[in-house]
Structure formats: C-alpha cells, structure tokens
C-alpha cells in the first residue's frame, strides 16, 4: 500500500497492464512498534516514550510504522515520481507543447468542460490522457469529439503519477505545439502531491460543491495555478455565492487565477480558451 495515499493496484493504460511506479518505492522493512522503548520507572508512573502511530507530520496511519518511517517512505515515493515528471517535462518542452493537469472532485464537470474545449479549439493539435479507477467512459466521450485520448485505469489508485503519464505520452506520440490535457482521477487530496510534468494544475470546482471546499482541501487549491469555477449557470438555483467561492480560493492561494465558467452555456469559455492559448504561446517563446 502506498503510504502517501493508500493506493495499491497497478494501472492499465488502454487495457494493458503497467507496473505501478510506487511498487519499487516500498522497502517493506516493517518497523513494527513492538519495542516501545519504555522508560519504566516501575513505580507505575510509567514515563512511556512510545512512538505514536497516525499522528504527527506524516498525517496518515499505517499500523506498525512510526511517523518518522512514514515520512521517509513518502519522500522516497515522491522523489521517484519527480524523476518521471522531470522526464515528461523535458519531452513537453522539446515539443513546445503545453500540458495542463485537470484536478477536481468527482462530478465537477471536468469531462464536459474538456469536450466543449476540444470543440472550441477546432483543428488545433491536442491530446488527452484520461485517468479513472475503472471504465473507459470518459475516454470514449473524448474520442467521440475526434480527439486522440489514452485511458489510464488506476484500479485502487486514487491519482495519476509521473510514470503512468510518461507511458501514456509514449502511446500518444504528441506532435509539436500540442495542447495536452491530463484529466486526473476525481479526488481533491492525493493528486495535489504528485507532479506529472505538467505546466499547470487547473482545479475545477463546481458551484454545487459548497463555498468552503477550498478551505477543506487547501493543498489542492494551493498547488493549482488556475481555479475554474464551473457550472455558474446553476448558481441561482443552489444559492451559491460566487464571490465567497473566489474569496476562499484567494484565502488559501492569493495568486490563483479564478475563471468563472459554464461549460453548458458557454459563459466564460472565451477567457478559459484565451488562458490556454497564452500558455501555449509562452512555451513557444521559452
């Protein structure tokens, strides 16, 4: 099990099994806490110097592992991931292609926004990596637009990582000056920690999710360059306060760019498309 997020299955890329990049990061030297280093005074006022599992900086619980050991394993996993992410970034930079990592909770409207974006971009070269635990439903929707897409099924895994994305990029054979959309697994926790080699994380937040969502999941919105506040056409029907959403986003990330969009009606789509084009132009100038 990955101590960063608990995922344990290897991915499948368009139905073909690939070894999960976390596998090599698990040393399996289980630090069972049986030797508690008790400083027993034997007057029954035991000053126990116990390792406390599930508390402290690691922020997760794995039975039999101290927080110090968890942090060490997590650092190893993320370091290995960053090697793959750096390789992906070199490929994208050489192609002068612009990659965005689309992150959100399930039901935010990522795939609908992506389909509308593809249609609006016309014949501009682009490709999509679709991440889900199971099914190829979203990749099928993307392919129906005429765009090239690779489906990555993570099994029990709750996020994409740099190794998976690298394999998917190999399959896609990106052309120069492309836009690459990486639709991550619906999850506002684990994808925040994993660099995929993208140029920007774009957090998509539906107005139906609650104005306090950025405060509940600050790591994701801190890691994001852009927040797309989606489904704005529904705001009057669910008493959503768009200004409160934006204030909370800026509370956790003062530098975040906030775009108000309705993929269904097209409201705000021009601003979103302009941001994508500017990002691609920036890669060409780099």
C-alpha positions in Angstrom: 0.0 0.0 0.0 1.3 3.5 -0.8 1.7 5.4 2.4 1.1 8.7 0.6 -2.4 7.9 -0.5 -3.2 4.2 0.2 -3.4 3.1 -3.4 -2.2 -0.4 -4.1 -3.1 -1.5 -7.6 -1.0 -1.2 -10.8 -2.6 0.8 -13.6 -3.8 -0.2 -17.0 -3.3 2.0 -20.0 -5.9 1.4 -22.6 -6.5 -2.0 -21.1 -2.8 -3.0 -21.0 -1.2 -3.6 -17.5 1.7 -1.4 -16.5 3.7 -1.7 -13.3 2.7 0.9 -10.8 5.6 3.3 -10.2 5.0 3.1 -6.5 5.9 -0.5 -6.3 9.7 0.0 -6.3 9.4 2.6 -3.6 8.2 0.2 -0.9 11.1 -1.3 1.0 8.8 -3.5 3.2 11.1 -3.3 6.1 8.2 -3.2 8.5 9.1 -1.1 11.5 6.8 -2.9 13.9 6.4 -0.8 17.1 6.8 -3.8 19.4 9.9 -2.4 21.1 8.3 0.7 22.6 11.4 1.9 24.4 9.5 2.1 27.6 11.4 4.1 30.3 9.7 2.2 33.1 10.2 3.7 36.5 8.4 0.6 38.0 6.5 2.9 40.4 3.6 2.6 37.9 4.1 6.2 36.9 5.3 4.9 33.5 7.0 7.6 31.5 6.5 5.7 28.3 8.4 7.1 25.4 6.1 5.5 22.8 6.1 6.0 19.1 2.7 7.5 18.3 1.3 6.0 15.1 -1.0 8.1 13.0 -0.1 11.4 14.5 2.5 14.0 13.6 3.8 15.3 10.4 3.1 12.4 8.1 -0.6 12.8 8.8 -1.6 9.2 7.9 -1.8 6.0 9.9 -0.1 2.7 8.9 -0.1 0.1 11.7 3.4 -0.8 12.8 5.2 2.3 11.2 6.3 5.4 13.0 5.7 8.8 11.7 9.5 9.1 11.0 9.4 6.0 8.9 6.3 7.1 7.1 7.9 10.4 6.2 11.0 8.6 4.9 8.9 6.3 2.7 6.7 9.1 1.4 9.8 11.2 0.5 11.2 8.2 -1.4 7.9 7.7 -3.4 7.7 11.4 -4.3 11.3 11.6 -5.2 10.9 8.7 -7.7 7.8 10.3 -9.1 9.6 13.6 -9.6 12.2 11.8 -11.7 9.5 10.6 -14.1 7.8 14.0 -14.0 11.0 15.8 -15.0 11.4 13.4 -17.9 7.8 14.2 -19.1 8.6 17.9 -18.7 11.7 17.6 -20.9 9.6 15.9 -23.7 6.9 18.6 -23.5 9.5 21.4 -23.5 11.3 20.0 -26.5 7.9 19.8 -28.4 6.9 23.3 -27.1 3.7 21.7 -26.0 1.6 22.9 -23.1 0.2 20.4 -20.6 -2.5 21.0 -18.0 -3.3 18.7 -15.2 -7.1 18.9 -14.6 -7.9 18.1 -11.0 -11.2 18.1 -9.1 -13.6 16.1 -7.0 -15.9 13.7 -8.9 -18.9 15.4 -10.7 -17.2 18.8 -11.1 -17.8 18.7 -14.9 -14.2 18.1 -16.0 -15.1 15.9 -18.9 -17.9 18.1 -20.2 -15.6 21.2 -19.9 -12.9 19.2 -21.8 -15.3 18.2 -24.6 -16.5 21.7 -25.1 -12.9 23.0 -25.0 -11.9 20.5 -27.7 -14.8 21.5 -29.9 -13.9 25.2 -29.5 -10.2 24.7 -30.3 -11.2 23.2 -33.7 -8.3 21.6 -35.5 -5.5 22.7 -33.1 -3.3 19.7 -32.3 -4.2 18.3 -28.9 -4.4 15.0 -27.0 -5.9 13.8 -23.8 -4.9 11.4 -21.0 -7.9 10.2 -19.1 -7.4 8.9 -15.5 -10.1 6.9 -13.8 -10.1 3.9 -11.4 -12.2 1.9 -13.8 -14.0 2.1 -17.2 -13.1 3.9 -20.4 -16.3 6.0 -20.3 -14.6 9.4 -20.3 -12.0 8.5 -22.9 -14.8 7.3 -25.1 -16.5 10.6 -24.7 -13.3 12.4 -25.6 -12.7 10.2 -28.7 -16.2 10.9 -29.9 -15.1 14.5 -30.4 -12.4 13.3 -32.8 -9.6 14.0 -30.3 -6.9 11.4 -29.5 -7.2 10.0 -26.0 -5.5 7.4 -23.9 -7.3 5.8 -20.9 -5.4 5.1 -17.8 -7.2 2.9 -15.2 -5.6 3.1 -11.8 -7.5 0.3 -10.2 -7.5 1.1 -6.5 -5.1 4.0 -7.1 -6.6 7.4 -6.4 -4.4 9.6 -8.7 -2.2 9.5 -11.7 1.6 9.7 -11.3 4.5 10.7 -13.5 5.3 7.1 -14.5 1.8 6.5 -15.8 1.7 9.7 -17.7 5.0 9.0 -19.3 3.7 5.7 -20.7 0.5 7.4 -21.9 2.6 10.1 -23.6 4.6 7.5 -25.4 1.4 5.9 -26.7 0.0 9.3 -27.8 3.1 10.4 -29.8 2.5 14.1 -29.3 3.1 16.4 -32.2 4.9 19.7 -31.7 2.9 22.7 -30.4 0.2 20.5 -29.0 -2.1 21.0 -26.0 -2.0 18.0 -23.6 -4.9 17.7 -21.2 -4.4 15.3 -18.3 -7.7 14.6 -16.7 -6.8 13.2 -13.3 -8.8 10.8 -11.1 -11.6 12.7 -9.3 -10.0 13.3 -5.9 -9.1 16.6 -4.1 -6.4 15.1 -1.9 -3.7 12.8 -3.5 -3.3 14.5 -6.9 -2.1 17.6 -5.1 1.2 15.9 -4.1 2.1 14.3 -7.5 3.9 16.3 -10.2 3.1 14.8 -13.6 5.4 17.1 -15.6 2.5 19.5 -16.4 2.9 23.2 -16.9 -0.1 24.0 -14.6 -2.5 22.3 -12.3 -6.1 23.5 -13.1 -8.5 22.9 -10.2 -12.1 22.6 -11.4 -14.7 23.4 -8.8 -18.4 23.1 -9.3 -20.6 25.8 -7.8 -22.7 23.0 -6.3 -19.9 21.8 -4.1 -20.0 24.4 -1.4 -18.1 27.7 -0.9 -15.9 26.2 1.8 -14.4 23.5 -0.4 -11.1 25.4 -0.9 -10.8 25.7 2.9 -11.4 22.0 3.4 -8.9 20.9 0.8 -6.3 23.7 0.8 -3.4 21.7 -0.5 -5.0 21.2 -3.9 -6.0 24.8 -4.4 -2.6 26.0 -3.2 -0.9 23.7 -5.8 -3.2 24.9 -8.6 -2.3 27.8 -10.9 -5.9 28.3 -12.0 -9.3 27.5 -10.5 -12.2 27.1 -12.9 -15.4 27.8 -11.1 -17.7 25.7 -13.2 -21.4 25.3 -13.7 -22.0 29.0 -12.9 -25.4 28.7 -14.7 -26.6 26.7 -11.7 -25.6 29.3 -9.1 -29.0 30.9 -8.8 -30.7 27.5 -8.3 -28.5 26.4 -5.4 -27.9 29.8 -3.7 -24.2 29.6 -4.5 -22.2 32.8 -3.6 -19.6 33.1 -6.3 -17.8 35.9 -4.5 -17.5 33.7 -1.4 -16.0 30.9 -3.6 -13.5 33.3 -5.0 -12.6 34.8 -1.6 -12.0 31.4 -0.1 -9.8 30.4 -3.1 -7.7 33.5 -2.6 -7.6 32.9 1.1 -5.6 29.7 0.5 -3.8 30.8 -2.6 -3.6 34.6 -3.1 -2.0 34.2 -6.6 -4.6 31.8 -8.1 -6.3 32.8 -11.3 -10.1 32.3 -11.0 -12.2 31.8 -14.1 -16.0 31.7 -13.9 -17.3 29.3 -16.5 -20.4 27.4 -17.6 -19.4 24.6 -19.9 -23.1 24.0 -20.7 -24.0 27.6 -21.7 -20.6 28.7 -22.9 -20.3 31.5 -20.3 -16.7 32.3 -19.6 -15.3 29.8 -22.2 -13.5 32.5 -24.2 -11.5 33.5 -21.1 -10.6 29.9 -20.5 -9.6 29.4 -24.1 -7.5 32.6 -24.1 -5.6 31.3 -21.0 -4.8 28.0 -22.8 -3.6 29.8 -25.9 -1.5 32.2 -23.8 0.1 29.2 -22.1 0.9 27.5 -25.4 2.4 30.8 -26.8 4.6 31.1 -23.7 6.0 27.6 -24.4 6.9 28.6 -28.0 8.7 31.7 -26.7 10.6 29.8 -24.0 
